[in-house]
Amino acid sequence: MKGNEPSMKCLFEPSGIAVIGASHTRGKIGYRVLENIVAGGYAGKVYPINPRGGELLGLQVYGDLVEVETPVDVAVVVVPANTVFSAVEECARKGVKFAIIITSGFSEIGNTAEERKIADYAREHGLRIIGPNVFGLYSASASLNATFGPSDVKEGNVAIITQSGAIGIAMIGKTKVEGIGLSAMISVGNKSDVDETDLLEYLTFQDDSKVVLMYLEGVKSGERLVEVLKKATRRKPVVVIKSGRSTRGAQAAASHTGSLAGQDRVFDDVARQCGAIRAESIQEALNWCKFLPDAPEPMGEDVVVITNGGGIGVLTADACEKYGVNLSDDVAELKKSFECVMPSFGSAKNPVDITGGASPDDYDKALDVALANDTIDAVACLGCQTADFDANRFAAIAERRYDQYKSVKPIVFSLFGGAEIEQSIHELKLKGIPVFSDVYEMTSFLGALYMDYRNKSTEAPEVENVSIDTAAIDRVVAGARAGGRHFLLAHEAQEVMRAAGIVTPQSRIAHNPNEAIRYAEEIGYPVVMKVVSSDILHKSDAGGVALDLESEREVLDAYEAILRNCRAYKADAVIEGIQVDEMVHPGVEVIVGARRDGSFGPIVMFGLGGIYVEVLKDIAFRAFPLSREETLNMIGQIHSYPLLLGVRGEARKDIDEVASAIVKVGCVLRNCSAISDIEVNPLLVYEHGEGVKAVDVRILLREPEEA
Ligand code: COA
């Protein structure tokens, strides 16, 4: 339906709005929605619809939507679940563009068929659905509060998209208390049609929304979300709260909105890949949303911390590492700049310690020095309550310096102490000054600011495309299918690797001992021999593998031993031959995988082999499309990355070729719809310039109807 879909602008700025199920009874949801629309000052036409007719809040009530003569862009549906379908039919007849279905009782309780029926009908009739099971929409650009939440929304620059209606309703109040103004707030509920990606796409280009906050439980159209998020985060910060991190949490999400939470590690990595700023908690997200809209962009990465206490300075340095904030380390420059405010026992190393005796005037001078210095890109000023720390004077200085430089460079504060300090924090916050009682909170905000800065200041990376011989892969897959298999045999998987341009150990399949000897000589000793049989999956268990064979005699003995062992293991196994492989030189063992994720579609996985993946779960994921830069970031993200850089005098490994192998494996999955999973384990990585080798490759196929 894409081409003739109504513009999202009609949803956020409708020319007329109807409330189907506008109730005459105070307190009912249908009454409350109408009351909020009227109280919010919406300037367009409002039509309450209720078969009882009459008048409501000074408005004429229509018995049926089709009686309304002027256009209606949006209808809020607040009738019981069993009458929603007929209300949607009414909307379609009237030419309504968006129906916001507040009513619960659909897929979230297993009533999926009715929800599907409504969504399918709507799609056929060019009507878009928000929900069902939502709390409505607030849109500042139309002064429209079509929710049953609080009536007094603070207007501003933060747009919120939420999958949980209750969190959304509560956020209206909470944002107001926190002094955060909203440009829009919408809940997506069961996402039978419009989802978070559609809304984010619109809000990306809506200038009133300077920050978008998303609360997600599960992702619906993840492949599209990746694309839209990447674009959005280059224009404005997109803060994401994603619940369902834990197994329990994921189960709770599944029963809450009926969404599959997906693997959190995958979400985390893909969100990072797209530039989304993921918050640990609602409070952290709100801390960011409060100050991000007005924060100036830093000119660079050099942050200076000014402190009167060594302890909080050290804590801040720790927090900077955690949140990716770069402390300027030009000690000579710092010394020159700050010597005028620092006693001899102070420290010009960043954090700059102006010591516990620092007076408000010292702070004033230090702030002035830091803020006026062009080599310093952002300033964090810490105040620890000491015997003669004057919280009021500090607050006055902080406010003055903040006002003076607030459009020049980011300035944040953290104050730690008793009642007076807390009071100052409160007052400064009310004035919109980023001040926090905890240095970790302060630094997490700086981290968010810097993520946004990096998103905007780096070029959009170019997607890496590799050419693979898909026809050859299709032939291999067709062969496996003809044999009734849902997996490829080892030599078939190796063939797929070669079709993708990934080096594999030399390998031939022998059908008699003489062939085995001939192949061993062509490949060169030592060799490895393995049984080829679709009836024997675990070859080693069956005694179907022989390693390090050095001579003709050993090849002959191994050939016989493998046949004998496999017959003893499974007498009726069909043995298609014995594979003779090159015995590969040792290298660093890594795992490269690709699979179809329920949320994000084709994704790739990377980790170091053995315990690193199995025990330490030291793995990274990325979604497609992928640039070389993103692939290299993925490799660099794992904790065991230094092993690839070369430790204890070892040479650097061929990281570029690992990146190529990841992209190629991903491209195979992406281009060959019959394949569901690929795992190269191990991929041996040699020294820089010497490449990689895919030693063991497992490829699983999808059911033919899925492909
Ligand atoms: N067209 C127009 N009006 C209709 C109608 C129709 N087809 N069918 C019923 N109505 C009117 C009713 O007459 C009633 O008006 P009245 O109070 O003046 O008599 C009004 O619509 C509401 O109907 P009612 O049967 O009283 O339902 P209700 O108000 O008890 O409940 C919902 C309706 C939608 C609120 C309820 O079914 C529901 O889903 N509640 C949960 C909502 C929710 O939490 N959503 C998720 C938030 S995150």
Boltz pocket constraint, residues with backbone or C-beta under 6 A from the ligand:
constraints:
  - pocket:
      binder: B
      contacts: [[A, 20], [A, 21], [A, 22], [A, 23], [A, 24], [A, 25], [A, 28], [A, 29], [A, 30], [A, 49], [A, 50], [A, 51], [A, 52], [A, 63], [A, 77], [A, 78], [A, 79], [A, 80], [A, 81], [A, 83], [A, 86], [A, 87], [A, 102], [A, 103], [A, 104], [A, 105], [A, 133], [A, 134], [A, 135], [A, 164], [A, 165], [A, 166], [A, 187]]
      max_distance: 6.0
